């Protein structure tokens, strides 16, 4: 069940909000858990029992970490016992994630060499398992490091772990982000207004921009790399880049908006990444909660950038290998992670000094780096990927004519306005205007129109799942 589906928007969400508001402060945590559990089950997860098992394991392990008693019978001191519980919890999370996300890839490789097909290749990833796993590992480590003084009761823990606004595709929330709100929260008219504005903006980004921009890439991809010219190749790559941004950022805005309507302040997940002046800057703005997770639980514990440039480069390599594998163990994701890693190293060694002086050069550089990186991310066939990239950079491809017409001119005539609107709304300017004048009548009218049009398009169009559901 998608946030941009009629079932969610016109049935689930209104009914849930009515019950939630009528329940009163004392019962709201119970209502929130029931609603989150219902959302998870309605969304079609076939592995509810596995998620329940992981919830119980993580809660019991962290609950024991709060204890200061030693295992005197077997001679285990407190810290050793706490370490064992941490290893058990993190290990269980990673084993389940591997079985569903990577075991199929492993068996595919085995099948390739043995010629035998395994049923495990077709395992369906449980809804939100990757995001859930990262949240649980962060919680386990934070409890181990005594970052939370008071242990939550089981209901509070459950609400943190599977709260429906972010259970499927993030943002990756830490317990500290919502601890005070889970305990007690006040729902005011300001919360409702702020939440509604965020939700409408996210819905419009998904339904009106992302879903329509999908056609740009489809048009190019339908012809294949051998049937496109140089400018069309760039047009298609930017079309996919904008679609991915509005799809994922739109979901995050809807999640944050629903959270606000429930009385929660969820962390921002995007900060206009396409306005970045370097790849380093980009990854401070894109999927902020994922970047924060890798920074705090991988990069900094490894030493970060405090031990000199060689160690810094090694740490970056580890982080980006893990980031690539988190998305999938396929070769093109590893190439994508390697591409980002190389750019980050180049920026740390000399490029950032240039971009700091001349920001325009940084923007031009990112105009090339962003679509190229997402192209590597998207195209799984390496042979096709190489040919597509050649089309983007070979001047001889600038004059290729396809099917008796100038493909680029056709793409501009059909999708030029859509791409221009997408480019404008990828900048900070529209969001700044909405934040500044959201209480003014003209902006409220525009938001109402966006909501009505989005609902109409949603009701009459296809149900397009969010792209990051697959991760």
N, C-alpha and C positions, 0 to 999 in steps of 0.2 A: 504494500500500500504506500504509494508515493504522496508526498506533501502536495504535489500538483495534480492529484487525481480527484475526480468527483467524489469518490467514496470517502476520502479523507476530509476534503474541504467542506463538503455539504452534509456529511453524515457524522463521521467520527468526531471531528474537532468541535462542532457546535454542541453535540450531546455531551461530550466530555467536559467542555468549559462550563456548561450549565450546572452539571453535577458537582464539579470542582468548586465553583463559587458558592453554591448553596450548602456545601458540606460544612463550611466554617473552618477556622484555623486548626482545630484539634483533629479533624478527620482528613485534612487535605493530603497528608502524606500517604494515608491508606488509599485514598482515591487516586492519587498520582501513581502509586504502584500498580493498582488494578488496571488503570488506563494504559500504563506502559506495557504491562504483561499482555493485555488485550491487543494492543498495537503490534507487538512482536508476533503474536500467534496469528493474527489476521493477515499479517504480511507474508505468511506462507512458509515460515521456517519449519523445516522437517526435523530439526535437531534441538528442540526445546529442552529435552532432558539433558543434553550435553551442556547447554548453557546453565541450566539449574545446578548441575554437578560442579561446574567451574565456580559459580557464585558461592556455593557452600564451601568448597575447598579454600577459596581466597578469604572468605570471611573467617573461617575457623583458624586458618594459619595466621592471619593478622591479629585475630583475637588473642591467640596464644603469645604473640610477640609483645602484647601489652603487659603480659604477666611478668612479674619480677621474681617469681619462684624458680629455684634451681631444681633440676632433676636429680635429687640426692640419691635415689635408688640406683641409678646407673652412672652417677658421677659426672653428669653434664652441667657445666656452669651455665648461667643465664645467657650470656652472649653466644655461646656455641649452640644452645637450643634455639635461640632466635634466628641464627644463621641457617640452621637446618629447616626451620619453618619457611624462611624466605626462599631457600632453594627449592623446597617442595612446591610452593605456590607458583613461583616463576617457571619452574620446570613443567608443571602441569599445563600452564597456559601455553607455553611454547610447543609442547608435544601435540596438543590439540590443534594449534594453528598449523603446525607442519603437516599433520595428517590430512587436513582439509585443503590447505593451500598449496603445498609443495609435494605431497606424496604422489599426487596424480602426475606431476611433471616428472618426478623420479621414475615412476612406472612407465611413462611414455618413452623415456630413454631406454629403459630395460626392454620394453616391447620392440623398440627400433632395432636392437641388437639380437633379440631372441626370436622375433617374429610372432610372439604370442601377445594377445590383447588381454588387458586386465580391466575388470569392472571398476577398479578404483580410479581409473582415469576420468570417470564421469561424476565423481563426488561433487555435490553442490555446496558451495561455501555458505555456511550459516549467515544469516543477516547480521552485518556489522561485526563479524568476528575479529577482523583485524583491528578495528578501532577499540572494541571491547578488550582485546588482549593488551593493547598498549595502555589503556586506562588501568587495567588491573595490575600490570607490572609496575606502573608508576605508583599506584597506591601501596602495593607490597613494599616497595623500596622506601617510600616516604614513611610508612609506619615503622619499618626497620630502623630508619634513621631518626625516629622519634620527632617527626615534624608535626604530629598531631597529638596534643596532650591528652585529649579525652577520646576514648573509643566510641564509635557510633553504635547505636543499637542496630539490630538486623534490618529493620524496616528502613532506617536512614541509609544504611549501606546499599540496600536493594535499589532505592530511588536514585542514589548516585550512580550505580552501576548500569542500570537499564532505563534511565529516563528517556522517554520516547522522542523528545526533540532531537537528541543527538545520538541515539543508540545505533542508528544504521550507517551514518556517514560523517559523524563528527559534528562540531569540533571535538577534539580529544580533550576532555575535561578532567582536571585533577580534583581530588576531594577538597582541597583547600579553596578551589574556585567557588564551590557551592556549599561549603560546610555551614556557614552562618545562615544561608538561605534555607537549607534543609531543616535546620533546627527551628527557625522561626522566620517568617517572611510576611511582609505587608504588601497587599495588592492595592494600588491606588489608581486613580484615573490616568496619572502620568505613565505608570507601567503599561496600562492598556493601550494608550495612545502610541507610546514608543514602540510597543510590540507590534501593533497593527501596521504602523508605517514600515518597520523593518520587514514584516511578512509580505506586505503588498509589493515592496520593491524587489524582494527576493523572488516572489511569484512571477512578476513581470520579467525579470531577468531570465528566468527559466523558460516560461511559456512563450513570451513574445520575442526574445532574442535568441537564447540557446537553441531551442527547438527549430527555429527558422534558419539559423546559421548552420545547422546540421546539413541542410540542403546544399550549401556551398561546397562543403567537402564531398558530399555524395556525387555532385555533378562532376567534380574533378576526378574522383576515385573511379567513377563508372567508366571513364575513358582510359584509365590506366596511365602510368608514367610515359609510355611510348606515344600517347595521343595528346600530349599537352605541350604548350610552349613555355618559355621561361617566365614571362609575367603571370601566366595562368597558374604555374606551379607555386609561385609566391602567394598568389591570391588564395589558392586552396589551402596552403599551409597556414596563412593568417586566419582564414575562415575557421579552420579547426581550432586554432589557438583561442580565438574569441569565443567559440562555442564552449570549449572546455572551461574557460574562465567563468562565463555567465551561468553555466550549469552548476558548477561546484560552489562558486561564490553565492549564487542564488539560493542553493540549498542551505548554506551556512547562515545566510541572512534570515531565511524562514525559520531555521532552528533557533536562532537568537531571538527572533520576534516571538515565537511561541513561548520560549523560556521567559521572556519579559512579561508576557500575559499571565504566566503562572507565578510570577514574583521572583524569578531567578535572573541574575546577571551573568550570562554566559560569556566566555572570552571571545573576542573578535578573532576571525580566522583569515581574513583578507584585508589588505590595506593598499588597494589599487596597485597591484604588482606590475602592471604593464606601464606604469609611470616610472619604473626603476631606471637607474643609470648604470647598473652593473648587475652581474648575476648574483653577487653577494647581496646586494640591495634587494634583488628580486626575491631571494629565498628568505629574507627577513619579512617580506610582505605576503608571500604565497603560503597557504596552508600553515599559518603561523603556529598553531598548536602542535602540529607534527614536527616542525622545525625546532620548537621549544623542547619537545620531548627528546629528540636526538641530541640537542645541545646539552641538556641537563643530565641525561642518563647515559650518554655514550661519550660525546665529545669532551666535556669538562672532566669527567672521571678519568679519561685517558690522558689528561694533561692539557687539553685545549691548545691554546697558542702560547703557553707560558714556558715551553721548553725548547724554544728555537724553531727555525724554519723547517728543518728535516722532520722533526717530530710532529709539527703542525701539519705538514703535508701527509704524513702517514695517518694521522688522526682523521683528516679530511677524507682520505681514501677509504678508511674503515667505515666512516659514517655514510659515505655515498654508495658503497657496496651494500650496506645494510638497507639504505633507503630504496635502492633499486630492487633488492630482493623482497622488501616489504610489499612492493607493488606486485611483483611476480618474479619467479626465477628464470623467466624466458631470456634469451640472449639479447633481444632488443632493449629490454629494461636495463640489463647490465651495460649495454652500449650507451644508453641514455644517462645512467649514473656516471659512467666514465667521462662522457662529454661534459657534464656539469662539473665534475671534479677537475678536469683539465682547465676549464675556464676560471674556476675559483682559484686555482694555483697561479695561473697567469695574472689574475687580478691582484693577488696577494704579493706577488713578486714585483710587478711594475705597472700594470694597467691602471690600478686604482689611483695612482698618483696623477696619471694623465686625465682620468675622468673627474677627479676632484678639481682640477684646474679648468677643464673645458667640459661642462656637463652636457653640452649638445652632442659631443662625440660619444658620450656614454649612452644617450638616448638612441643615436643612430646605430651604435653597436648592438643594443638590445633589440632594435627592430629586425636585426638579422638573427641574433642568438635565440630569441624567444620562439619564433615559428620553427626554426631548425631543431631546437631541443624537443618541442612537442611532436614534430614529425617523427623523430627517432622513437619517442615514447609511444606513438600511435601505430606505426607500421611494423608488423611482426615479421614479415618476409624480408630478410636481409637483402636479397637480390633486388626486389622491388624498391626497397629503401634506397639502395645505392643508385639505382637508375633515376629515381625521383630527385635525389640530391643533385645528381649530374645535370638534370634539367634546370634546376634552380641556379646553377653557377656556370653553365656552359653558354657563352655568348652566341654560339651557333644555334642555340635553341630559341633565340628571341624571335625568329621569323617563321617558326613552324606553323603551318596552317592545317587545321584538323577538320575533317568532314566538310570541306568546301567552305568553311567560314572562319573568320578570325575568332578563335575561342575566347581570347581575353576580352575583346570588345563585347562578345555575347555575355560573358560573366559580369562585366561592368553594367551592361544595360539591364540585366536581370537582378543583380544582387548588389550593385554599387551603393544604392541608398541604404540598404540594410547594413552593409559593412561600415559605411560612414557613421550610422547611428551607433553601431557597436563600438567603433573606435572612440566616439565622443563619450559614451557611457562607461568606457574603461578608464577614463581619466577621473581625477578627484572632483572636477567641477560640479557635475550634477549632484553628487552626494553632499557636497558642501552646501549647495543651494537648498536641498531638502532639509538638511539639519538646521540651517539658519532660519528658514521660513516655513517650517512644517506646520506651524500654527496659523499661518495666513490662509485666507480663503482660496486664493488661486491655486496654491499648492495642494490644498485639501481636495479641490475639485479635480485636479490632475490625478491625484492618487485614487480617487473614486472611479474615474474613467479607466485608469489602468487596471483596477481590480475587476470592473465589469467586463472590460475587453478580454482580460486574461481568463476569466471564468467562462466567457463565451467560447473563446478559442479552445480552452481545455475541454469543454463539453462537446464541441463539434469535431475535435481533432483526435489523433491517436494518443494513447497513453505511453509517453516516452519516459522510461525510468531514468533516474539520475545516473550519470556515467560512473560515479565513484561507488555505486552499489556493488560493482564487480570487484572492488578491492577490499 
